[in-house]
């Protein structure tokens, strides 16, 4: 029996292989979607570059704008220098009568900046103007002193630069004069400074009320 079917075995194998070769592999009708990256590396880098600030923007962000000296400060100081030697007079606020310290400051700011300042140093120091550090003084800033040893303001002057200020000192000192903040007396009595010109617009027409 085995000998009878043995010659048929090769033919059966050939038929089976032929049937397998004729059968085509069908593609998957529901292929799984391939995950896609939301950003191509080059695209992401380009978008990051576009979001970075430009050099101009960086300069605008980091630029610390320094105080710009108003033209009013020049005119105030120029007129102040013409008054050097004007006699000191308590309560005085004009060239004819002479000046005390606040009268001198008020006269210059009124004539050259259109600012009507408080008459006394106690009121003047209370103006809502920016405080200025000793190391950041600019010409035109008003300086305040306590030169009577009572712990409160008693004198005022106007900073002119190079650690110098102009003020109506006293009758014994010759009235309106220029002194140095490095002088031991003034250094010891210095209190603070205010940038009163910041209260004036560019036109210098604003009036500061008491």
C-alpha positions in Angstrom: 0.0 0.0 0.0 2.8 2.4 0.9 4.6 1.6 -2.3 1.4 2.3 -4.3 1.0 5.9 -3.0 4.8 6.7 -2.8 5.0 7.9 -6.5 2.1 10.3 -5.9 3.8 12.2 -3.0 6.0 14.5 -5.2 3.0 15.4 -7.4 0.9 16.3 -4.3 3.7 18.6 -3.0 4.0 20.4 -6.3 0.2 21.0 -6.4 0.2 22.4 -2.9 3.1 24.8 -3.5 1.5 25.9 -6.8 -1.8 26.8 -4.9 0.1 28.8 -2.2 2.0 30.7 -4.9 -1.2 31.7 -6.7 -2.8 33.1 -3.5 -2.2 36.9 -3.2 -1.6 38.6 0.1 -4.4 41.2 0.7 -3.3 44.5 2.3 -4.8 45.4 5.6 -8.0 47.3 5.0 -7.6 49.2 8.4 -3.9 50.2 8.7 -2.9 51.7 11.9 -2.1 55.5 11.5 1.5 56.3 12.0 2.2 58.9 14.8 3.2 62.2 13.3 5.4 64.8 15.1 3.7 68.1 15.5 6.9 70.0 14.6 9.7 69.2 12.4 13.0 70.1 14.0 13.9 72.7 11.5 10.4 74.2 11.6 10.4 74.4 15.4 13.8 76.1 15.4 12.5 78.6 12.8 9.5 79.4 15.0 11.7 79.9 18.0 13.9 82.2 16.1 10.9 84.3 15.0 9.7 84.7 18.6 13.0 86.0 19.8 13.2 89.8 20.3 15.3 91.7 17.9 18.4 93.7 18.9 16.4 96.9 18.7 13.7 95.5 21.1 16.4 94.3 23.5 18.0 97.7 23.5 14.6 99.3 24.2 14.0 96.8 27.1 17.4 97.2 28.7 18.0 100.8 28.0 18.1 102.8 31.3 17.1 106.2 30.2 19.1 108.7 32.2 17.7 112.0 33.4 17.7 114.6 30.7 18.5 118.1 31.9 15.5 120.3 31.1 16.3 123.6 29.3 14.6 125.3 32.2 17.5 124.3 34.5 19.9 126.2 32.3 17.9 129.4 32.4 17.3 129.0 36.2 21.0 128.7 36.8 22.1 131.4 34.4 19.8 133.9 36.1 20.9 132.7 39.5 24.5 133.4 38.7 23.6 137.0 37.8 22.3 137.4 41.3 25.4 136.3 43.1 26.2 139.0 45.7 22.6 140.0 46.2 22.2 140.7 49.9 20.5 138.3 52.2 17.3 139.4 53.8 14.9 137.3 56.0 11.6 137.1 54.2 13.0 138.7 51.0 12.0 137.4 47.6 13.1 140.0 45.1 16.2 141.6 43.7 15.2 144.9 45.3 14.6 143.6 48.8 17.2 140.8 48.8 16.5 137.1 49.4 16.3 134.5 52.0 17.0 130.9 51.0 13.4 129.9 50.0 12.7 133.3 48.5 15.7 132.9 46.2 14.7 129.4 45.1 11.1 130.5 44.6 12.1 133.6 42.6 14.1 131.7 40.1 11.6 128.9 39.6 8.8 131.4 39.2 10.6 133.6 36.7 12.3 130.9 34.6 10.1 127.9 35.0 6.7 129.4 35.7 6.4 127.3 38.9 4.9 128.9 41.9 6.6 127.2 44.8 5.7 127.2 48.5 7.2 130.2 50.4 8.8 128.4 53.3 11.4 125.6 53.3 9.1 123.5 55.5 6.4 123.6 52.8 8.9 123.3 50.0 10.4 120.0 51.3 6.9 118.5 51.3 6.3 119.0 47.6 5.3 115.8 45.8 8.4 115.8 43.7 10.8 112.9 43.0 13.5 112.3 45.7 17.0 112.2 44.3 19.9 110.3 45.7 23.0 112.3 46.7 25.0 110.4 44.0 22.4 111.1 41.3 22.0 114.9 41.6 21.5 116.9 38.4 21.6 120.7 37.9 18.3 122.2 38.9 17.6 119.9 41.8 16.6 121.6 45.0 18.7 120.7 48.0 17.5 120.8 51.6 19.6 121.3 54.7 19.3 121.3 58.5 21.8 123.8 59.5 20.3 124.7 62.9 20.7 121.3 64.6 17.0 120.9 65.3 16.4 117.9 63.1 14.2 119.7 60.6 14.7 121.5 57.4 16.0 125.1 57.7 17.7 125.9 54.4 17.4 125.3 50.7 19.6 125.8 47.6 19.8 124.8 43.9 22.3 122.2 42.7 24.5 123.5 39.8 26.8 120.4 39.2 30.2 119.3 40.3 29.1 119.1 43.9 28.3 122.9 43.9 25.1 124.7 44.7 23.8 128.2 44.7 21.8 129.7 47.5 21.0 132.8 49.6 23.3 131.9 52.5 23.2 134.6 55.2 23.9 138.2 55.8 27.3 137.4 57.3 28.2 135.1 54.3 27.4 137.7 51.6 23.9 136.7 50.6 23.6 134.8 47.3 26.7 132.7 46.7 28.0 129.4 45.5 29.2 126.7 48.0 30.4 123.1 47.9 28.5 120.1 49.2 32.0 118.7 50.1 32.4 121.5 52.6 32.3 120.0 56.1 29.5 122.2 57.3 27.2 121.6 54.3 28.0 117.9 54.2 27.0 117.5 57.8 23.7 119.4 57.4 22.6 118.0 54.1 19.2 116.3 54.3 17.8 115.4 50.9 17.1 116.6 47.3 14.1 116.8 45.1 13.7 117.1 41.4 11.1 119.8 41.4 11.5 120.5 37.7 9.9 117.1 37.1 6.6 118.7 38.0 6.8 121.1 35.1 5.7 120.0 31.6 7.9 120.7 28.6 6.4 124.1 28.3 7.2 124.9 31.9 3.8 126.5 32.4 2.4 124.3 35.2 1.8 126.0 38.5 2.7 124.1 41.7 0.1 124.9 44.4 0.7 124.9 48.1 
